[in-house]
Amino acid sequence: MASFSGFIRKSPSQRLRQFFAARGVDAPAEFDWTSEGRGTALVRSIEELLAELPDRQQDAVKAELDHLASIADETGMTGAVQVCAGQGIVLEGLEGVQDVLLMLATQYPRMIDRVTVQTSLMRRNGGRQWARFQFPDDGKPWILEQSSARDAFLNETVAILELPEHRKREADWYQSVRFDPVTGSESTLTQATIYVEEHAQSELAFGEESLERRTVQKVLEVGIACDPKERVVEICAKGGKKLRDEYLQSFASHFAPHSEAPVEVPRRDVQLDMLRKAPEFETEPADGIEQVEVSSLSFRSSDGGFVRVEKRGEDETLYHFLARRFGQASPLRAGGWQILAATLRIMLEARDGKSKRTLTVTLSVPNTTSLPNKTEKDRQFVFDLLERWKLLAPPPTAADLFEVVE
């Protein structure tokens, strides 16, 4: 989990003051809340304030700050914008993600849970725990607002998880607004987060006198996001494809009972012909990228041959090597060769106390990438880059997925 130190240094002074006051942290009148020019000193001063609190209160405030810090990035900001737009909460005039999160934590505390879920959904997009399904555009209405359908879906979630009936469960239904980054168009989504009391676990904890074993009831989450207009449903949940398919069947039977069965939207095709010439990878300062290189290319010839070329020398690119060594006979120039796979190395700057590191991603035709093996944050970051560099094909439309009957 991210440390709250950097979060505090980047937070507006007045908003910090309001946040701590709302949690019963009393600061003397002369306390200097400004971070400009004294960021580290401000963090130490706040830690001294927290140290004066009772232990439980101190732990609670620090844990909340750590949590806010964990979603205080570009994805978290997008999640906050989507959730707040759906709830009519105006963010105009706020100074950034720290300002937004502190405002929500102080004035709309329930929204923080929704922003957390939204951020997690976006970070998991395209990962092993996420799937997207398309219903046919048959014009038949969905009944998303019907209380009985919502209750039945919640109860069936418990049955799918094979949990006893007495397990506690709760569903948080709300609307969010997504903005298309290219066209700027808006789409209103209906979302639900299903919270279910999972199997109890036994853990060690400190009691009044010594260590003791306690039973802890964990909470499992299932995320659903649906666009009734586009007739799309996204499901994010642990348990693999089998469980996600069961959630989908339950969704369809309760909310779209008159529609034909949906199909899972396949993964995006990769577009490796973009790499036939040395690419110019567009980056922005906010990306924190030092360099991007194509470190390997794999080719298949029309007569069955296979070639894999890896970059070895530091003084030339893979493209320079192929041109120098093979000239017009290079698989990039000669006819009859198809690019089967490519490996990119994305070298990141040292930032926020972290050392330099390299993200390696492999793309293989027709639609395989190594993104599911990345962390949620890295996967979303690389996914956005691949879209920007046009190495991913546009997502399929409903017309692409369903046969048109004349």
C-alpha positions, 0 to 999 in steps of 0.5 A: 500500500502506498505511503501517505507521506507523498499524499500529504505533501501534494494535498491543499492545505485547507483541505488537509485541515478540514479532513483532520478536523472532521476526524477529531485531530485538534491542531494548535492555532499556529500549526503550519498546514502549508507544504510548499517548501517544507513538505517533509517537515509538514509530514513530521508535524502531522505524524506528531499530531497523530501520535497524541491520539489514542492508539485506535484513533491514530491507527484508523486515521493513518489507515484511511490516509494510506488508503487514499494514497493508494488510489491517488493516481490518474486512474483514481482521478478518472474513477472519481470523475466517473462516480461523481458525474453519476451522482451529480457531485461537482468537481470543478475548481478542485486542485487535483486528485488529492483535493478530490479524495480529501473532499469526498472523504470529508463530505461524501465518505460513502463515495470513497468506497465507490471510487475505490471499486471504480479504480479497481475495475479500471486497473483490472480491465483486461486482466484475469478477473475481468470479462466483457459481454455483449447482448444483441441489440434486440430492443428488448428492455432491461429491468435494472431498477426492479427491486425484486430482480436486484434482490434475486440477483444478490441472493443468487450470488451467494448461491453461486459462491456456494456459501451458507444462506446465513452469510451477510450480503449487501449490494451497492447500486449506483450510476457512473458516467464514462467519457470517451477519450477521443470523442468526449461523448458520455455514457451512463452506466449502472453499476453494482458492487456485491459484498458477501461475507466469505468463509471465516478465517482464523488469524493471530491478533494481540489481545488484552494480555498476549497473542490470541487467535481470532475469527475474522469474517472476510468480505468478497466483492463482485463488481458489475457494470452495465451500459443498457444503451450499448447492451454491454455488461462487464463483470469483475470477480475472482473465481475464473471464467466458470464463476463469471459465466454463472454471474452473467447467466444470473444477470441475464435471467433477472435483468434481461429475461427477454433477450437472447444470450450474450457473447463474451467480447474477445480480447483485442487483436494486436496490430503488429504490422505497425512495427514493420518500420522503426516506430516513434513511440509517443510519450508524455512527461506524465508517463515517466518513460525514459525510453521504449524499444522493440527488443525482439521480433518473431517472423513466419514465412509463407513457406513455413520458416520461422525467425526470431530476432533479439536486440543484443547490442546497446549501440544499435536498435533491432531495426538497425541490426536487421538492415545492416545484417540482411539488407533487402533480405530482412524479414521486414523488407522481403515479401512473404514474411508475417510478424508473429510476435513482438516484445517491447521494453518500456524503461521508466524513470526513477520516481516517488522514491522508487528506482528505475525499472523496465516493463516488458510486454509481449504481443502475439497474433492474433490477440495474445499479450502478457498484460494479464501477468502484470500488476493491476496498475502496470497493466492499465498503464501499458494498456493505455500506451498500446492504445495510444501507439495503435498496437491494439485494434479497436474493440469489436462492435455488436455488429461484429459479434452477432450475425445479422439476420435479413 
